Amino acid sequence: MKLINTFILLIISVLSANSQSYKKAFRDDMCQCIELVSQKRSLTNNVLKTCYVEILPNYADLIDATITEEDINKKFIEGQLARKDLLTAMYSELIYTCDTYYNFIDFQRTNSALVLRENASESELKRYNQWVALKPNFTTYYMRACVHFTLKNLKEAEADINKSLALNPNKKSAKITRKELELLAWVYEEQERFKEAVAIYDSIYLGDFDTNVAQLRALANRKSGGTMSQILKEEITSNKVLGQKENTNTQKNQKVLTSNKSKSETTIKSKKKDTAALRKLFKI
């Protein structure tokens, strides 16, 4: 059993190592591509996919080499998933490793706040003060928090968001209160409380397709001193935990099979005894 567990962990470690070996080179080439694009024109949100399409052909064979599935159809599907995962990872990983991309995403974040604040006014705040006075519920507090944020009243914005969350009947659901928590994380970032922002992004992250939150988390994490090497360590730890869970599930399944087999044998023996007793009773 220990040998099987060790073998499973070894496979996971080898696959992870092979994946990381080409991912680093892929990140470097992606960064170089982004830098070249930035020298020709202003970067846009499409730059990541543009460079991905350009760089991917150089790594297709390396990606497929990490897939151990022998069935052609299943291997194709796994290859497509590996390519998707690679692109998804770039949204956050390049923020740690590529200064040009980091500066671009950071500029977008800062610029979006500036755009919101262009139309901020005290008269609007007065109107929302009246709304909160009339109907002090989680919606009005959140709306006033948005106005406070645009006016750079960060402490007041934080207080209103926390009040909104306290009044929200679904406050325990990070998915339902996602917009409130996203704004709170933004308030923390504006106050340079980056680790608190990272904790919020972790709580509202919906999975691989949630690239926007992954980017924002990486941005805040880098500003708090986070590095790519730390992310890789987290991945390795996660893989080990996954391997341990798989081992545990395997052991549980084996115990269930053994238990069922034992119960089956006991039932058969019991039936034989009952049959013998009946024959004896009726003198068959």
Secondary structure, DSSP 8 states (H G I E B T S, - for coil): -HHHHHHHHHHHHHHHHHHHHHHHHHHHHHHHHHHHHHHHS---TTHHHHHHHHHGGGTHHHHHHT----SHHHHHHHHHHHHHHHHHHHHHHHHHH-HHHHHHHHHHHHHHHHHHHHT--HHHHHHHHHHHHH--SHHHHHHHHHHHHHTT-HHHHHHHHHHHHHH-TTTT-TTTTHHHHHHHHHHHHHTT-HHHHHHHHHHH---TT-HHHHHHHHHHHHHTT--HHHHHHHHHHHHHHHHHHHHHHHHHHHHHHHHHHHHHHHHHHHHHHHHHHHHHHHT-
